[in-house]
Amino acid sequence: MKEKIYETFSPGQTHALGKKIGEDAAAGMVCTLTGDLGAGKTVFTQGVAEGLGIKEPVSSPTFTIVQIYEEGRMPFYHFDVYRIADIAEMDEIGYEDYFYGNGLCMIEWAGLIAELLPKHRCDIRIEKNPEKGSDYRKITIRESGEAGDVS
């Protein structure tokens, strides 16, 4: 398992790191994304989408569970599973087609569906630290396998 820690000091730097992840992403990659409200998850995800070549606006799919973007170099599936009341809802939306497909999956609140997550994935945690400034973020990226290399 590889782990890398990055520090960003502005939303622009957080976006740029996400963009690099998107540029380096391999088809079939699954990432979980955790962080407190306002930590920068959406800014990071917008960077990932840009790195994939997606030009349309990217927002959190809080009420739709999954937002699909297909205009980039590979499909991008952005999940927000916060509102999943029963894990069976994931079966209803056909999660396996996304998790084991040819795109990149970004899953917010993934802990709620932990038993469904692939063994090989990339876990991304974004943390704030007010002592280092309001725009400071510590971004930890932990790889657990062969599904894609995050540098």
Secondary structure as the mmCIF struct_conf table of DSSP 4:
data_model
#
loop_
_struct_conf.conf_type_id
_struct_conf.id
_struct_conf.beg_label_comp_id
_struct_conf.beg_label_asym_id
_struct_conf.beg_label_seq_id
_struct_conf.end_label_comp_id
_struct_conf.end_label_asym_id
_struct_conf.end_label_seq_id
STRN STRN1 LYS A 2 THR A 8
BEND BEND1 PHE A 9 SER A 10
HELX_RH_AL_P HELX_RH_AL_P1 PRO A 11 ASP A 24
TURN_TY1_P TURN_TY1_P1 ALA A 27 GLY A 28
STRN STRN2 VAL A 30 GLY A 35
TURN_TY1_P TURN_TY1_P2 LEU A 37 GLY A 38
BEND BEND2 ALA A 39 GLY A 40
HELX_RH_AL_P HELX_RH_AL_P2 LYS A 41 GLY A 51
TURN_TY1_P TURN_TY1_P3 LEU A 52 GLY A 53
BEND BEND3 GLU A 56 GLU A 56
TURN_TY1_P TURN_TY1_P4 THR A 62 THR A 64
BEND BEND4 ILE A 65 ILE A 65
STRN STRN3 VAL A 66 TYR A 69
BEND BEND5 GLU A 71 MET A 74
STRN STRN4 PHE A 76 ASP A 80
TURN_TY1_P TURN_TY1_P5 TYR A 82 ARG A 83
BEND BEND6 ALA A 85 ASP A 86
TURN_TY1_P TURN_TY1_P6 ILE A 87 ILE A 87
HELX_RH_AL_P HELX_RH_AL_P3 ALA A 88 GLU A 92
TURN_TY1_P TURN_TY1_P7 ILE A 93 GLY A 94
HELX_RH_AL_P HELX_RH_AL_P4 TYR A 95 PHE A 99
TURN_TY1_P TURN_TY1_P8 TYR A 100 TYR A 100
BEND BEND7 GLY A 101 GLY A 103
STRN STRN5 LEU A 104 GLU A 108
TURN_TY1_P TURN_TY1_P9 TRP A 109 TRP A 109
HELX_RH_3T_P HELX_RH_3T_P1 ALA A 110 LEU A 116
BEND BEND8 LEU A 117 LEU A 117
BEND BEND9 LYS A 119 HIS A 120
STRN STRN6 CYS A 122 LYS A 128
HELX_RH_3T_P HELX_RH_3T_P2 PRO A 130 LYS A 132
TURN_TY1_P TURN_TY1_P10 SER A 134 ASP A 135
STRN STRN7 ARG A 137 GLU A 143
BEND BEND10 GLY A 145 ALA A 147
#
